[in-house]
Amino acid sequence: MDYLALLCAKLTAFGELITPDTDLTAPVPSCGDWTFYDLVDHVGRGNTWVVTAVTELRGDDEGLPAPKDPVALREWYESTADALATTLSADESQEAWTFTKTMPRTVGFWRRRRAHETLMHLWDGQNALGEADPFDPDLAVDGIDEVFELFAPRMIHRGLAVEPDVALRVRATDTGNTWTYGPGEPVAELAGTTSDLLLTLWARKSGTDPELGWDGDRTAGERVLAGPLVP
């Protein structure tokens, strides 16, 4: 998967949400009490944070708040997106600071991570301002892989979640992919499209969404899903 190309495409699409007419005070329901301005500020500062992580091998760059004028905000955001794309155009094996030691600490890590980060926040922005597009199935499969490979174990390691006491199977109805999280044989199965499943794992959709299907011990399955699996 060409993560750099995907990242650049999603960065561009996110920037196109910022227009002179965009309501920067619009609530972003999928991100707590954030407004659309807060979302742009988060994505842009995240971009510069990763630039510093690669170029200076440190993860403590908080950056400065984004401007609140829509035109200036668009220019600021695009400057951060350009800086990120340029920085991550380096050799994917180049050393970088990352927040985990369980995966290679390289530019390649950030290409994948920022592609998925931007993808999810693009959905947040689209959902806040109108209607959000579903995710491409192949990209959503990779995003679900990332949740179970990286984030769910990390949440346990950080003491922010406990290890599940039973196993949940997650099944994609559009691609046939399955994932099992937890010990032993699955006691429950959650089924849905890859897009809906990824949104559910990232708490953008509820496990009670009617587009999702449950089989087995749903109560136990919902307990596993509640984790939390991601930050």
N, C-alpha and C positions, 0 to 999 in steps of 0.2 A: 504494500500500500504506500502510495506517495504522500506521506504525511505533510511534507512541506507544501506541495501543491494544494492539498486540501486545506491546510491552515491559511494559506494566502487567499484562497477563494472565500473562506468563512470570515476572515478579517475584513475583506472588501464588502461582503454582504452585510456585516454588522455595521460598518461605517455608513452604508447607504440608508440605514434607519435614521440617521441623524440629519435632519433637514432644518431650514429656518423655521418651519412650521411645526416641528416636533414638540409635543408637550413634554418638557423635561420633568414636570411634576407628576406625570402619569404613574400610578402605582404599578409595581411588578409583582403580581400575586404569587409567583413561584419563588420569590426571594424575600420572604418576610415583609418587612416594612420599607424595603427599598423603593425609591422612585426610579424612573428611567435614567435620570442624571446619575444616581448612585451606581446604576448598572454600568453605564459608560465609564464612569470614574474607576470602577473596579476592574473592568477589562483593560482599560488603558494603562493603569498603574501596574496591573499584572504583566502587561507586555514589557514595561520598562524593568520590572523586577527580574524577569527572565533574562533580559539583555545584560543586566548586572551579574546575574548568576553565571552567565557564560563568559563574559568578558573580564570579570573581576573575581570570579569563583567565590562569591559570597551571596547569602540570601537574606540580607537585612536592609535592602533598599525599599523604603516605604513610598518614596516619590512625593510629589507635591499634588494637592488637589487639582482636579481639572477645572478649566474655566466654565462659567455658567451661562455665557452667551452661546446660543446654538451654533452660530457660524464659527466662533473661536473654538468651541468644543469639537466640532467636526475636524478642524485643522489640527487641533491637539491630538485627537484620537488617531488620525491618519499618520501623524508623525511617529506615534508610538508603534503603530502597526508596521510602518515602513522600517523602523529600527529593528523590530523583532524579526521581520522577514529577512532582512540583511544579515543579522547576527546568526540566525539559524540556517543560513545558506552555507555556513562553514561545513567542513567535513563532519559527517554525523558521528564519527568516532572521537571527535575532539572532546577533551575533558570539560566538564561543567559542574558547578555546584548543583545539587538537587536535594530534595527533602527526604529522600529515601536511600538506604544502602542496599536494598534488596534487588535493585535493578541497576544496569550500567549507568554510571554518572557521566553522561555524555550529552552532546548536542542532540543525538538521536532520541534520547529520552524526552527532551523538551519538544521536539517536533511532534511527537505523538501526543504528549500531555496537553500542549497548547492547542492542537487541532481539536481535541475533544472538549477542552475548556471553552474554546470559542464557539464550537458547535452548540453546546448546551446554552451558553449565554445568548447566542443568536436566537435560539428558540425562546428564551425568556423575553428578549426584546420584541420579537414578533408577536408573541402571545400577549404582551402588555399593550402593544399598539394596534393589534388587529387579530389576524389569524396566523398561527405558526405552522410552518411546513413540517411534515413528518421527516424522520431521518432516513437516509439511504440505508437499506438493510445491511450491506457489507460493513459500512461504517458503524452502524449500531451494534453489530455482532462484536466488532473490535472494542467498542466502548463497554459492552457488558463484560468481555474478557478482562478489561482493565479494572473494572469494579472488583471482580473476584480475585484477580491476581495481585493487585496493588492496594486498593483502598480498604476493602473489608478486613484483611489481616492487619493493616496499619491502624485502623480504628481500635482493634483489640490491643495491639502493641502499645498504643498511646493511652490506654485505659479509658477510652471513650465508648467502648462497647465490650460486651462479654462474648465469649465463644458460644455459638449456638449449641443447644443440648440435643437437637435433632437436625435432620437434613431436609432441605427444601430443594426440589428440582424445579428449574426454570426452563420452560420449553417455548421456542420461537415457532409460531404457527406458519410463518411465511418462509422460513429458511430450513426448518427442521433441526436447528442447533439446540443442544441442551446443555445445561450447566447444573451441577449439584454442589450445594454449599451446606456444610455441616457434616457431622459424623454419621456413619452407617448408611443404611438404605433410606431413601427419601420417604418421609411420612406424608408429604403433601406435594402437589405440583401446581405451579402458577404458569399459565399459558397465555400468550398474546403475541402480537407482532413484535419484531425486534425493536421497532421505534417505541411502541408503548411500554415494552419491558424496560428499556433503558431509561425512559422517563420515570418509570415507577421506582427503579433502583436509586435514581437520583432525587426521589421525593417530589417530582413534578406532577406525577399522577398518584392517586391513592390506590392501594391494593384492593379497594372496594369498587374501583371503576368498572362499570358494566361491560366495557370492552375487553376486560380480562376474564379469564376462566380459572376456576379453582377445582382441584380434585384432591381427595384424601382429607387429612386432618387440617382443615383450613385454619383453625385457631392456632395450632402449632406453627403452621406455615407463616401466618401473619406475624407471629412472634419473632421468627427468624428474619423476616423481611424488615421488621421494625428496627433491628440492629442496634444503632444505626450502622449502615454499611458504608456510608460516605460522609465526608465532613459536612 
